[in-house]
Protein backbone atom coordinates (compact mmCIF):
# COMPACT_ATOMS: atom_id res chain seq x y z
CA UNK A 1 0.00 0.00 0.00
CA UNK A 2 2.95 2.35 -0.34
CA UNK A 3 4.04 4.21 -3.49
CA UNK A 4 6.81 6.29 -1.97
CA UNK A 5 10.28 5.61 -3.36
CA UNK A 6 13.40 4.45 -1.45
CA UNK A 7 11.78 1.43 0.17
CA UNK A 8 13.95 -0.83 2.35
CA UNK A 9 13.68 -4.39 3.68
CA UNK A 10 12.00 -4.45 7.07
CA UNK A 11 13.02 -6.80 9.85
CA UNK A 12 10.79 -7.04 12.94
CA UNK A 13 12.59 -6.45 16.22
CA UNK A 14 12.73 -9.00 19.01
CA UNK A 15 10.14 -8.77 21.80
CA UNK A 16 11.41 -11.65 23.97
CA UNK A 17 13.81 -9.55 26.06
CA UNK A 18 12.90 -8.06 29.46
CA UNK A 19 13.26 -4.28 29.24
CA UNK A 20 13.42 -3.96 33.04
CA UNK A 21 16.64 -5.98 33.40
CA UNK A 22 20.23 -5.10 32.58
CA UNK A 23 23.35 -7.25 32.72
CA UNK A 24 25.16 -7.49 36.06
CA UNK A 25 28.77 -7.50 34.88
CA UNK A 26 30.95 -9.55 37.27
CA UNK A 27 34.60 -10.51 37.05
CA UNK A 28 34.92 -14.00 35.69
CA UNK A 29 31.47 -14.03 34.08
CA UNK A 30 31.34 -15.42 30.54
CA UNK A 31 29.17 -13.16 28.41
CA UNK A 32 27.17 -14.57 25.53
CA UNK A 33 24.76 -13.34 22.88
CA UNK A 34 21.82 -13.13 25.31
CA UNK A 35 23.76 -10.90 27.72
CA UNK A 36 24.70 -8.36 25.04
CA UNK A 37 21.18 -8.32 23.60
CA UNK A 38 19.67 -7.89 27.07
CA UNK A 39 21.95 -4.92 27.87
CA UNK A 40 21.07 -3.22 24.59
CA UNK A 41 17.34 -3.88 25.12
CA UNK A 42 17.48 -2.30 28.60
CA UNK A 43 19.29 0.87 27.45
CA UNK A 44 17.21 1.22 24.29
CA UNK A 45 14.00 0.67 26.23
CA UNK A 46 14.88 3.39 28.76
CA UNK A 47 15.64 5.85 25.95
CA UNK A 48 12.27 5.25 24.29
CA UNK A 49 10.47 5.37 27.66
CA UNK A 50 12.00 8.77 28.47
CA UNK A 51 11.15 10.20 25.06
CA UNK A 52 7.53 9.08 24.82
CA UNK A 53 6.55 9.68 28.46
CA UNK A 54 8.43 12.96 29.11
CA UNK A 55 8.42 14.61 25.69
CA UNK A 56 5.65 13.03 23.61
CA UNK A 57 5.59 12.12 19.95
CA UNK A 58 5.14 13.78 16.58
CA UNK A 59 7.14 15.66 13.95
CA UNK A 60 10.30 17.22 15.43
CA UNK A 61 11.61 19.09 12.39
CA UNK A 62 11.24 19.01 8.61
CA UNK A 63 8.99 16.38 6.96
CA UNK A 64 7.05 19.08 5.10
CA UNK A 65 4.30 17.55 2.96
CA UNK A 66 3.31 19.36 -0.23
CA UNK A 67 1.67 18.62 -3.58
CA UNK A 68 3.63 19.33 -6.77
CA UNK A 69 3.33 18.69 -10.50
CA UNK A 70 5.79 17.87 -13.26
CA UNK A 71 5.64 16.23 -16.67
CA UNK A 72 4.71 12.89 -15.08
CA UNK A 73 1.73 14.35 -13.24
CA UNK A 74 0.79 15.38 -9.71
CA UNK A 75 2.76 13.91 -6.83
CA UNK A 76 2.90 14.12 -3.04
CA UNK A 77 6.36 15.25 -1.90
CA UNK A 78 7.84 14.81 1.58
CA UNK A 79 10.98 16.66 2.59
CA UNK A 80 13.71 15.17 4.85
CA UNK A 81 13.21 15.51 8.58
CA UNK A 82 12.98 13.90 11.99
CA UNK A 83 10.06 12.55 14.02
CA UNK A 84 9.29 10.55 17.15
CA UNK A 85 6.66 7.80 16.88
CA UNK A 86 4.21 6.80 19.67
CA UNK A 87 6.68 4.16 20.95
CA UNK A 88 9.37 6.81 21.48
CA UNK A 89 11.52 5.77 18.52
CA UNK A 90 13.29 8.41 16.44
CA UNK A 91 12.53 8.23 12.71
CA UNK A 92 14.90 10.06 10.38
CA UNK A 93 14.06 10.61 6.71
CA UNK A 94 17.31 11.57 5.00
CA UNK A 95 16.14 12.02 1.38
CA UNK A 96 13.17 13.72 -0.26
CA UNK A 97 10.40 11.25 -1.10
CA UNK A 98 7.58 11.40 -3.65
CA UNK A 99 4.52 9.38 -4.65
CA UNK A 100 2.81 10.00 -8.00
CA UNK A 101 -0.96 9.87 -7.60
CA UNK A 102 -1.57 8.43 -11.06
CA UNK A 103 0.89 5.56 -10.46
CA UNK A 104 -0.61 4.91 -7.02
CA UNK A 105 -4.13 4.70 -8.44
CA UNK A 106 -2.98 2.42 -11.29
CA UNK A 107 -1.42 -0.17 -8.94
CA UNK A 108 -2.85 -3.71 -9.34
CA UNK A 109 -6.19 -4.06 -7.59
CA UNK A 110 -6.36 -0.41 -6.51
CA UNK A 111 -9.26 0.60 -8.77
CA UNK A 112 -11.17 -2.55 -7.84
CA UNK A 113 -10.67 -1.68 -4.18
CA UNK A 114 -12.03 1.81 -4.88
CA UNK A 115 -15.13 0.30 -6.48
CA UNK A 116 -15.66 -2.08 -3.55
CA UNK A 117 -15.35 0.80 -1.07
CA UNK A 118 -17.40 3.46 -2.86
CA UNK A 119 -19.36 1.67 -5.58
CA UNK A 120 -20.21 3.23 -8.94
CA UNK A 121 -21.80 6.53 -9.90
CA UNK A 122 -23.40 8.44 -12.75
CA UNK A 123 -21.10 9.27 -15.71
CA UNK A 124 -18.86 12.22 -14.86
CA UNK A 125 -19.74 12.19 -11.15
CA UNK A 126 -17.08 13.70 -8.89
CA UNK A 127 -15.88 12.34 -5.54
CA UNK A 128 -13.34 13.64 -3.05
CA UNK A 129 -11.20 10.74 -1.85
CA UNK A 130 -9.34 11.16 1.47
CA UNK A 131 -5.88 9.57 1.48
CA UNK A 132 -3.59 9.40 4.49
CA UNK A 133 0.20 9.79 4.54
CA UNK A 134 1.81 8.07 7.52
CA UNK A 135 5.40 7.57 8.64
CA UNK A 136 6.42 4.34 10.38
CA UNK A 137 9.55 3.16 12.18
CA UNK A 138 11.33 0.17 10.67
CA UNK A 139 14.64 -1.67 10.89
CA UNK A 140 16.78 -3.24 8.18
CA UNK A 141 19.66 -5.67 8.38
CA UNK A 142 22.95 -4.55 6.83
CA UNK A 143 26.72 -5.18 6.73
CA UNK A 144 26.65 -8.96 6.32
CA UNK A 145 29.65 -10.95 7.55
CA UNK A 146 30.49 -14.68 7.25
CA UNK A 147 30.05 -17.00 10.21
CA UNK A 148 31.82 -20.31 10.73
CA UNK A 149 29.63 -22.92 9.13
CA UNK A 150 29.31 -26.57 8.31
CA UNK A 151 30.34 -28.07 4.96
CA UNK A 152 27.93 -28.00 2.02
CA UNK A 153 26.23 -24.78 3.16
CA UNK A 154 25.57 -22.01 0.63
CA UNK A 155 27.05 -18.53 0.93
CA UNK A 156 23.65 -17.12 1.94
CA UNK A 157 23.45 -19.58 4.82
CA UNK A 158 26.79 -18.55 6.32
CA UNK A 159 26.32 -14.77 5.90
CA UNK A 160 24.59 -12.86 8.67
CA UNK A 161 23.92 -9.14 9.19
CA UNK A 162 26.35 -7.59 11.65
CA UNK A 163 24.34 -4.37 12.00
CA UNK A 164 20.67 -3.36 12.29
CA UNK A 165 19.99 0.10 10.90
CA UNK A 166 17.14 2.41 11.88
CA UNK A 167 14.91 2.95 8.87
CA UNK A 168 11.38 4.03 7.99
CA UNK A 169 8.39 3.39 5.77
CA UNK A 170 6.09 5.97 4.21
CA UNK A 171 2.55 4.83 3.45
CA UNK A 172 -0.23 6.29 1.33
CA UNK A 173 -3.48 4.53 2.25
CA UNK A 174 -7.26 4.78 2.09
CA UNK A 175 -7.60 4.19 5.83
CA UNK A 176 -6.01 6.52 8.40
CA UNK A 177 -3.37 5.21 10.82
CA UNK A 178 -4.69 3.77 14.10
CA UNK A 179 -6.09 6.22 16.63
CA UNK A 180 -3.70 8.56 18.44
CA UNK A 181 -5.31 8.72 21.91
CA UNK A 182 -2.43 10.52 23.63
CA UNK A 183 -2.43 13.35 21.06
CA UNK A 184 -6.22 13.67 21.16
CA UNK A 185 -6.22 13.58 24.96
CA UNK A 186 -3.72 16.41 25.33
CA UNK A 187 -5.53 18.60 22.81
CA UNK A 188 -8.98 18.06 24.32
CA UNK A 189 -7.91 18.48 27.95
CA UNK A 190 -6.12 21.77 27.22
CA UNK A 191 -9.01 23.00 25.05
CA UNK A 192 -11.48 22.23 27.85
CA UNK A 193 -9.27 23.88 30.46
CA UNK A 194 -9.08 27.07 28.38
CA UNK A 195 -12.87 27.40 28.51
CA UNK A 196 -12.75 27.70 32.30
CA UNK A 197 -13.22 31.34 33.28
CA UNK A 198 -10.90 32.91 35.87
CA UNK A 199 -13.18 35.38 37.63
CA UNK A 200 -13.22 37.78 40.55
CA UNK A 201 -16.97 37.17 41.06
CA UNK A 202 -17.98 35.65 44.39
CA UNK A 203 -19.98 32.92 42.61
CA UNK A 204 -17.14 30.52 41.75
CA UNK A 205 -16.51 26.81 42.22
CA UNK A 206 -14.77 25.41 45.24
CA UNK A 207 -11.63 23.39 44.58
CA UNK A 208 -13.46 20.14 45.37
CA UNK A 209 -16.28 20.99 42.91
CA UNK A 210 -13.70 21.91 40.23
CA UNK A 211 -11.97 18.55 40.61
CA UNK A 212 -15.34 16.79 40.49
CA UNK A 213 -16.13 18.54 37.18
CA UNK A 214 -12.85 17.27 35.70
CA UNK A 215 -13.52 13.70 36.79
CA UNK A 216 -17.08 13.82 35.44
CA UNK A 217 -15.88 15.14 32.09
CA UNK A 218 -12.85 12.90 31.49
CA UNK A 219 -13.16 9.65 33.47
CA UNK A 220 -14.59 6.62 31.56
CA UNK A 221 -18.11 5.72 32.61
CA UNK A 222 -17.44 2.01 33.14
CA UNK A 223 -14.61 -0.55 33.17
CA UNK A 224 -15.73 -1.55 29.66
CA UNK A 225 -14.90 1.88 28.25
CA UNK A 226 -11.80 2.16 26.06
CA UNK A 227 -8.63 2.86 28.00
CA UNK A 228 -8.38 6.47 26.92
CA UNK A 229 -8.18 9.59 29.10
CA UNK A 230 -10.99 11.20 27.11
CA UNK A 231 -14.49 10.36 26.06
CA UNK A 232 -15.81 11.43 22.63
CA UNK A 233 -18.14 14.07 24.04
CA UNK A 234 -19.56 16.90 21.90
CA UNK A 235 -19.80 19.82 22.00
CA UNK A 236 -16.60 20.53 23.92
CA UNK A 237 -17.57 22.90 26.70
CA UNK A 238 -17.79 22.91 30.49
CA UNK A 239 -21.22 22.10 31.94
CA UNK A 240 -22.86 25.39 32.79
CA UNK A 241 -20.92 28.54 33.60
CA UNK A 242 -17.70 27.14 35.08
CA UNK A 243 -15.72 29.80 36.99
CA UNK A 244 -12.75 29.58 39.35
CA UNK A 245 -11.57 32.38 41.69
CA UNK A 246 -8.84 34.61 40.27
CA UNK A 247 -7.05 34.85 43.63
CA UNK A 248 -6.60 31.05 43.70
CA UNK A 249 -6.21 30.38 39.96
CA UNK A 250 -2.68 28.98 40.32
CA UNK A 251 -3.82 26.56 43.01
CA UNK A 252 -6.75 25.37 40.86
CA UNK A 253 -4.58 24.89 37.78
CA UNK A 254 -1.99 22.98 39.79
CA UNK A 255 -4.77 20.67 40.95
CA UNK A 256 -5.97 20.19 37.35
CA UNK A 257 -2.49 19.26 36.10
CA UNK A 258 -1.97 16.96 39.11
CA UNK A 259 -5.20 15.13 38.24
CA UNK A 260 -4.10 14.83 34.64
CA UNK A 261 -0.79 13.30 35.73
CA UNK A 262 -1.95 10.98 38.50
CA UNK A 263 -5.45 9.98 37.38
CA UNK A 264 -6.35 10.71 33.76
CA UNK A 265 -3.20 9.96 31.81
CA UNK A 266 -2.71 6.61 33.56
CA UNK A 267 -6.03 5.40 32.15
CA UNK A 268 -4.33 4.74 28.79
CA UNK A 269 -1.61 2.57 30.35
CA UNK A 270 1.09 4.34 32.33
CA UNK A 271 4.53 3.45 30.96
CA UNK A 272 3.16 0.77 28.61
CA UNK A 273 4.62 0.47 25.11
CA UNK A 274 1.98 1.38 22.49
CA UNK A 275 1.54 -1.11 19.67
CA UNK A 276 1.55 1.60 17.03
CA UNK A 277 4.83 2.37 15.25
CA UNK A 278 3.29 4.83 12.76
CA UNK A 279 2.24 8.47 12.98
CA UNK A 280 0.09 10.65 10.74
CA UNK A 281 1.81 13.23 8.53
CA UNK A 282 -1.09 14.54 6.47
CA UNK A 283 -4.49 13.88 4.99
CA UNK A 284 -4.68 14.45 1.23
CA UNK A 285 -8.07 15.02 -0.40
CA UNK A 286 -7.96 13.98 -4.09
CA UNK A 287 -10.70 14.54 -6.67
CA UNK A 288 -11.88 11.47 -8.64
CA UNK A 289 -14.37 11.19 -11.48
CA UNK A 290 -16.44 8.16 -12.56
CA UNK A 291 -15.45 6.92 -16.03
CA UNK A 292 -18.55 5.35 -17.59
CA UNK A 293 -16.57 3.67 -20.40
CA UNK A 294 -14.38 1.60 -18.09
CA UNK A 295 -16.66 1.68 -15.00
CA UNK A 296 -13.86 2.75 -12.66
CA UNK A 297 -12.95 5.82 -10.61
CA UNK A 298 -10.09 7.78 -12.20
CA UNK A 299 -8.22 10.95 -11.27
CA UNK A 300 -10.08 14.07 -12.32
CA UNK A 301 -8.45 16.27 -14.95
CA UNK A 302 -7.15 18.68 -13.92
CA UNK A 303 -6.33 16.96 -10.64
CA UNK A 304 -7.46 18.84 -7.54
CA UNK A 305 -5.60 17.79 -4.38
CA UNK A 306 -5.60 19.60 -1.03
CA UNK A 307 -3.68 19.03 2.21
CA UNK A 308 -5.12 18.77 5.72
CA UNK A 309 -2.54 18.72 8.56
CA UNK A 310 -4.84 19.74 11.42
CA UNK A 311 -4.56 16.30 13.11
CA UNK A 312 -0.79 15.97 12.63
CA UNK A 313 1.10 15.70 15.96
CA UNK A 314 4.31 17.69 16.35
CA UNK A 315 6.76 18.43 19.17
CA UNK A 316 8.21 21.83 20.13
CA UNK A 317 11.65 21.71 21.71
CA UNK A 318 12.29 23.25 25.13
CA UNK A 319 14.10 26.36 23.84
CA UNK A 320 11.06 27.30 21.78
CA UNK A 321 8.75 26.81 24.78
CA UNK A 322 11.14 28.76 27.01
CA UNK A 323 11.27 31.71 24.60
CA UNK A 324 7.49 31.62 24.18
CA UNK A 325 6.94 31.63 27.95
CA UNK A 326 9.38 34.51 28.52
CA UNK A 327 7.87 36.54 25.72
CA UNK A 328 4.36 36.14 27.13
CA UNK A 329 5.08 36.98 30.77
CA UNK A 330 3.65 40.50 30.43
CA UNK A 331 0.42 39.37 28.78
CA UNK A 332 -0.22 36.41 31.09
CA UNK A 333 0.54 38.56 34.13
CA UNK A 334 -2.26 40.97 33.19
CA UNK A 335 -5.09 38.90 31.81
CA UNK A 336 -3.91 35.42 30.75
CA UNK A 337 -5.09 32.09 32.14
CA UNK A 338 -1.97 31.72 34.33
CA UNK A 339 -2.14 35.17 35.94
CA UNK A 340 -1.02 35.39 39.59
CA UNK A 341 -3.49 36.30 42.31
CA UNK A 342 -4.48 39.96 42.28
CA UNK A 343 -2.49 42.11 44.71
CA UNK A 344 -4.32 45.13 46.20
CA UNK A 345 -2.70 48.49 45.59
CA UNK A 346 -0.80 47.56 42.37
CA UNK A 347 -1.51 49.95 39.47
CA UNK A 348 -0.33 49.36 35.91
CA UNK A 349 0.95 52.05 33.55
CA UNK A 350 1.75 52.33 29.86
CA UNK A 351 -0.50 50.99 27.08
CA UNK A 352 -2.38 49.02 29.78
CA UNK A 353 -3.14 51.06 32.91
CA UNK A 354 -5.36 51.06 35.97
CA UNK A 355 -5.61 48.69 38.95
CA UNK A 356 -4.24 45.19 38.37
CA UNK A 357 -7.63 43.58 38.92
CA UNK A 358 -9.54 46.08 36.72
CA UNK A 359 -7.19 47.44 34.03
CA UNK A 360 -7.91 48.88 30.58
CA UNK A 361 -6.06 49.22 27.27
CA UNK A 362 -5.67 52.97 26.90
CA UNK A 363 -3.08 53.07 24.08
CA UNK A 364 -1.47 50.98 21.34
CA UNK A 365 2.29 51.60 20.98
CA UNK A 366 1.89 54.80 23.02
CA UNK A 367 -0.82 56.13 20.67
CA UNK A 368 -3.98 56.76 22.74
CA UNK A 369 -7.24 54.89 22.21
CA UNK A 370 -10.24 57.22 22.67
CA UNK A 371 -12.56 57.31 24.34
CA UNK A 372 -11.11 54.81 26.81
CA UNK A 373 -13.99 55.00 29.31
CA UNK A 374 -16.92 55.20 26.89
CA UNK A 375 -19.26 52.36 25.86
CA UNK A 376 -17.66 49.56 23.80
CA UNK A 377 -17.56 49.99 20.00
CA UNK A 378 -20.71 49.21 18.05
CA UNK A 379 -21.34 46.11 15.94
CA UNK A 380 -19.36 46.18 12.68
CA UNK A 381 -17.18 49.15 13.59
CA UNK A 382 -13.43 49.18 12.89
CA UNK A 383 -10.47 50.49 14.91
CA UNK A 384 -8.83 53.17 12.75
CA UNK A 385 -5.96 55.63 13.19
CA UNK A 386 -7.05 59.27 12.94
CA UNK A 387 -4.57 62.13 12.50
CA UNK A 388 -5.04 65.11 14.85
CA UNK A 389 -3.10 68.36 15.43
CA UNK A 390 -1.52 66.70 18.49
CA UNK A 391 -0.36 63.65 16.52
CA UNK A 392 -3.29 61.23 16.28
CA UNK A 393 -5.26 58.55 18.11
CA UNK A 394 -7.10 55.24 17.61
CA UNK A 395 -10.88 55.48 17.35
CA UNK A 396 -13.84 53.23 16.45
CA UNK A 397 -15.39 54.19 13.09
CA UNK A 398 -18.01 52.81 10.72
CA UNK A 399 -16.55 51.08 7.65
CA UNK A 400 -18.59 53.34 5.36
CA UNK A 401 -16.96 56.38 6.95
CA UNK A 402 -13.40 55.08 6.62
CA UNK A 403 -11.32 56.89 4.01
CA UNK A 404 -10.61 54.93 0.83
CA UNK A 405 -7.11 55.13 -0.58
CA UNK A 406 -6.99 56.09 -4.25
CA UNK A 407 -6.32 53.18 -6.61
CA UNK A 408 -3.59 54.01 -9.09
CA UNK A 409 -2.36 50.69 -10.49
CA UNK A 410 -5.50 49.00 -11.83
CA UNK A 411 -7.45 49.27 -15.07
CA UNK A 412 -11.18 49.11 -14.43
CA UNK A 413 -13.85 48.03 -16.89
CA UNK A 414 -17.63 47.95 -16.61
CA UNK A 415 -18.01 44.54 -14.96
CA UNK A 416 -14.44 43.31 -14.65
CA UNK A 417 -11.13 44.43 -13.13
CA UNK A 418 -7.63 43.99 -14.56
CA UNK A 419 -4.80 44.81 -12.14
CA UNK A 420 -1.02 44.46 -11.98
CA UNK A 421 -0.21 42.33 -8.90
CA UNK A 422 3.54 41.67 -9.28
CA UNK A 423 6.40 42.75 -11.54
CA UNK A 424 10.16 43.01 -11.62
CA UNK A 425 13.50 41.61 -12.75
CA UNK A 426 14.42 38.38 -10.95
CA UNK A 427 17.23 35.85 -11.09
CA UNK A 428 16.33 32.14 -11.02
CA UNK A 429 18.56 31.52 -8.01
CA UNK A 430 15.86 33.09 -5.78
CA UNK A 431 17.31 36.62 -5.68
CA UNK A 432 15.57 39.75 -6.93
CA UNK A 433 16.95 42.93 -8.46
CA UNK A 434 15.46 46.35 -9.04
CA UNK A 435 12.76 47.15 -9.81
CA UNK A 436 10.70 44.62 -7.88
CA UNK A 437 7.03 44.96 -6.97
CA UNK A 438 5.23 42.79 -4.36
CA UNK A 439 8.23 40.56 -3.47
CA UNK A 440 8.36 38.73 -6.78
CA UNK A 441 10.83 35.78 -6.70
CA UNK A 442 11.86 32.95 -9.02
CA UNK A 443 13.72 29.78 -8.00
CA UNK A 444 15.15 27.13 -10.32
CA UNK A 445 13.92 23.56 -10.00
CA UNK A 446 14.65 20.41 -11.96
CA UNK A 447 14.19 19.71 -15.67
CA UNK A 448 14.32 23.37 -16.65
CA UNK A 449 11.40 24.39 -14.41
CA UNK A 450 11.31 27.65 -12.45
CA UNK A 451 8.94 28.26 -9.50
CA UNK A 452 7.63 31.85 -9.36
CA UNK A 453 5.62 33.45 -6.56
CA UNK A 454 4.89 36.81 -4.92
CA UNK A 455 3.65 38.18 -1.60
CA UNK A 456 -0.12 37.65 -1.80
CA UNK A 457 -0.27 34.90 -4.43
CA UNK A 458 -3.35 32.68 -4.35
CA UNK A 459 -4.09 29.81 -6.73
CA UNK A 460 -6.52 30.89 -9.50
CA UNK A 461 -10.03 29.50 -9.44
CA UNK A 462 -13.27 30.16 -11.32
CA UNK A 463 -13.42 33.75 -10.00
CA UNK A 464 -10.14 35.05 -11.48
CA UNK A 465 -7.11 34.27 -13.65
CA UNK A 466 -3.51 35.48 -13.82
CA UNK A 467 -1.98 36.83 -17.03
CA UNK A 468 1.79 36.24 -17.03
CA UNK A 469 4.24 38.12 -19.27
CA UNK A 470 7.88 36.96 -19.32
CA UNK A 471 10.97 38.18 -21.19
CA UNK A 472 14.43 36.67 -20.70
CA UNK A 473 17.05 39.33 -19.94
CA UNK A 474 19.94 39.07 -22.43
CA UNK A 475 23.39 38.52 -20.81
CA UNK A 476 24.95 40.77 -23.54
CA UNK A 477 27.36 38.03 -24.56
CA UNK A 478 28.27 37.29 -28.17
CA UNK A 479 26.96 33.99 -29.40
CA UNK A 480 24.44 33.53 -26.59
CA UNK A 481 21.54 31.37 -27.78
CA UNK A 482 17.97 32.58 -27.16
CA UNK A 483 15.64 31.06 -24.57
CA UNK A 484 12.17 29.63 -25.00
CA UNK A 485 9.84 30.29 -22.02
CA UNK A 486 6.48 28.57 -21.51
CA UNK A 487 3.96 28.71 -18.66
CA UNK A 488 3.88 25.44 -16.74
CA UNK A 489 1.02 25.38 -14.23
CA UNK A 490 -0.58 27.39 -11.45
CA UNK A 491 -0.04 25.60 -8.12
CA UNK A 492 -0.91 26.20 -4.48
CA UNK A 493 2.22 28.25 -3.65
CA UNK A 494 2.99 29.82 -7.04
CA UNK A 495 3.23 29.05 -10.74
CA UNK A 496 5.92 27.34 -12.81
CA UNK A 497 7.75 28.33 -15.97
CA UNK A 498 9.51 25.88 -18.31
CA UNK A 499 12.72 27.22 -19.87
CA UNK A 500 14.56 25.69 -22.84
CA UNK A 501 17.61 26.79 -24.82
CA UNK A 502 16.93 27.23 -28.56
CA UNK A 503 19.52 26.06 -31.09
CA UNK A 504 20.05 25.00 -34.69
CA UNK A 505 20.47 21.37 -35.74
CA UNK A 506 21.78 20.29 -39.15
CA UNK A 507 21.72 16.56 -38.40
CA UNK A 508 19.24 15.89 -41.25
CA UNK A 509 21.04 18.02 -43.80
CA UNK A 510 18.73 21.01 -43.37
CA UNK A 511 18.92 23.58 -40.58
CA UNK A 512 16.25 22.91 -37.94
CA UNK A 513 15.33 24.90 -34.83
CA UNK A 514 15.47 22.69 -31.72
CA UNK A 515 14.99 23.27 -28.00
CA UNK A 516 17.11 21.64 -25.32
CA UNK A 517 17.11 21.72 -21.50
CA UNK A 518 19.34 23.95 -19.41
CA UNK A 519 21.54 22.41 -16.75
CA UNK A 520 21.05 23.43 -13.12
CA UNK A 521 23.91 25.96 -13.06
CA UNK A 522 22.75 27.64 -16.28
CA UNK A 523 19.17 27.85 -15.04
CA UNK A 524 20.13 29.54 -11.75
CA UNK A 525 21.94 32.33 -13.68
CA UNK A 526 19.01 33.20 -15.95
CA UNK A 527 17.41 36.63 -15.42
CA UNK A 528 13.74 37.12 -16.25
CA UNK A 529 11.61 40.25 -16.59
CA UNK A 530 8.14 39.23 -15.36
CA UNK A 531 4.81 41.01 -15.06
CA UNK A 532 1.79 39.29 -13.49
CA UNK A 533 -1.70 40.74 -13.88
CA UNK A 534 -4.94 39.57 -12.32
CA UNK A 535 -8.13 39.41 -14.37
CA UNK A 536 -11.39 39.17 -12.37
CA UNK A 537 -13.94 36.96 -14.12
Rosetta blueprint (number, residue, H / E / L):
1 X L
2 X L
3 X L
4 X L
5 X L
6 X L
7 X L
8 X L
9 X L
10 X L
11 X L
12 X L
13 X L
14 X L
15 X L
16 X L
17 X L
18 X L
19 X L
20 X L
21 X L
22 X L
23 X L
24 X L
25 X L
26 X L
27 X L
28 X L
29 X L
30 X L
31 X L
32 X L
33 X H
34 X H
35 X H
36 X H
37 X H
38 X H
39 X H
40 X H
41 X H
42 X H
43 X H
44 X H
45 X H
46 X H
47 X H
48 X H
49 X H
50 X H
51 X H
52 X H
53 X H
54 X H
55 X H
56 X L
57 X L
58 X E
59 X E
60 X E
61 X E
62 X E
63 X L
64 X L
65 X E
66 X E
67 X E
68 X E
69 X E
70 X E
71 X L
72 X L
73 X E
74 X E
75 X E
76 X E
77 X E
78 X E
79 X L
80 X L
81 X E
82 X E
83 X E
84 X E
85 X L
86 X L
87 X L
88 X L
89 X L
90 X E
91 X E
92 X E
93 X E
94 X L
95 X L
96 X L
97 X E
98 X E
99 X E
100 X E
101 X H
102 X H
103 X H
104 X H
105 X H
106 X L
107 X L
108 X L
109 X L
110 X H
111 X H
112 X H
113 X H
114 X H
115 X H
116 X H
117 X H
118 X H
119 X L
120 X L
121 X L
122 X L
123 X L
124 X L
125 X L
126 X E
127 X E
128 X E
129 X E
130 X E
131 X E
132 X E
133 X E
134 X E
135 X E
136 X E
137 X E
138 X E
139 X E
140 X E
141 X E
142 X E
143 X E
144 X E
145 X E
146 X E
147 X L
148 X L
149 X L
150 X L
151 X L
152 X L
153 X L
154 X L
155 X H
156 X H
157 X H
158 X H
159 X E
160 X E
161 X E
162 X E
163 X E
164 X E
165 X E
166 X E
167 X E
168 X E
169 X E
170 X E
171 X E
172 X E
173 X E
174 X L
175 X L
176 X L
177 X L
178 X L
179 X L
180 X L
181 X H
182 X H
183 X H
184 X H
185 X H
186 X H
187 X H
188 X H
189 X H
190 X H
191 X H
192 X H
193 X H
194 X H
195 X L
196 X L
197 X E
198 X E
199 X E
200 X L
201 X L
202 X L
203 X L
204 X L
205 X L
206 X L
207 X H
208 X H
209 X H
210 X H
211 X H
212 X H
213 X H
214 X H
215 X H
216 X H
217 X H
218 X H
219 X L
220 X L
221 X L
222 X L
223 X L
224 X L
225 X L
226 X L
227 X L
228 X L
229 X L
230 X L
231 X L
232 X L
233 X L
234 X L
235 X L
236 X L
237 X L
238 X L
239 X L
240 X L
241 X L
242 X L
243 X E
244 X E
245 X E
246 X H
247 X H
248 X H
249 X H
250 X H
251 X H
252 X H
253 X H
254 X H
255 X H
256 X H
257 X H
258 X H
259 X H
260 X H
261 X H
262 X H
263 X H
264 X H
265 X H
266 X H
267 X H
268 X H
269 X L
270 X L
271 X L
272 X L
273 X L
274 X L
275 X L
276 X L
277 X L
278 X E
279 X E
280 X E
281 X E
282 X E
283 X E
284 X E
285 X E
286 X E
287 X E
288 X E
289 X E
290 X E
291 X E
292 X L
293 X L
294 X L
295 X L
296 X E
297 X E
298 X E
299 X E
300 X L
301 X L
302 X L
303 X L
304 X L
305 X E
306 X E
307 X E
308 X E
309 X L
310 X L
311 X L
312 X L
313 X L
314 X E
315 X L
316 X L
317 X L
318 X H
319 X H
320 X H
321 X H
322 X H
323 X H
324 X H
325 X H
326 X H
327 X H
328 X L
329 X H
330 X H
331 X H
332 X H
333 X H
334 X H
335 X L
336 X L
337 X L
338 X L
339 X L
340 X L
341 X L
342 X L
343 X L
344 X L
345 X L
346 X L
347 X E
348 X E
349 X L
350 X L
351 X L
352 X E
353 X E
354 X E
355 X E
356 X L
357 X L
358 X L
359 X L
360 X E
361 X E
362 X L
363 X E
364 X E
365 X L
366 X L
367 X E
368 X E
369 X E
370 X L
371 X L
372 X L
373 X L
374 X L
375 X L
376 X L
377 X L
378 X L
379 X L
380 X L
381 X L
382 X E
383 X E
384 X E
385 X E
386 X E
387 X L
388 X L
389 X L
390 X L
391 X L
392 X L
393 X E
394 X E
395 X E
396 X E
397 X E
398 X L
399 X H
400 X H
401 X H
402 X L
403 X L
404 X L
405 X L
406 X L
407 X L
408 X L
409 X L
410 X E
411 X E
412 X E
413 X L
414 X L
415 X L
416 X L
417 X E
418 X E
419 X E
420 X E
421 X E
422 X E
423 X E
424 X E
425 X E
426 X E
427 X E
428 X L
429 X E
430 X L
431 X L
432 X E
433 X E
434 X E
435 X E
436 X E
437 X E
438 X L
439 X L
440 X L
441 X E
442 X E
443 X E
444 X E
445 X L
446 X L
447 X L
448 X L
449 X E
450 X E
451 X E
452 X E
453 X E
454 X L
455 X L
456 X L
457 X L
458 X L
459 X L
460 X L
461 X E
462 X L
463 X L
464 X E
465 X E
466 X E
467 X E
468 X E
469 X E
470 X E
471 X E
472 X E
473 X L
474 X L
475 X L
476 X L
477 X L
478 X L
479 X L
480 X L
481 X L
482 X L
483 X E
484 X E
485 X E
486 X E
487 X E
488 X E
489 X E
490 X E
491 X L
492 X L
493 X L
494 X L
495 X E
496 X E
497 X E
498 X E
499 X E
500 X E
501 X E
502 X E
503 X E
504 X E
505 X E
506 X L
507 X L
508 X L
509 X L
510 X L
511 X L
512 X E
513 X E
514 X E
515 X E
516 X E
517 X E
518 X L
519 X L
520 X H
521 X H
522 X H
523 X H
524 X H
525 X H
526 X L
527 X E
528 X E
529 X E
530 X E
531 X E
532 X E
533 X E
534 X E
535 X E
536 X E
537 X L
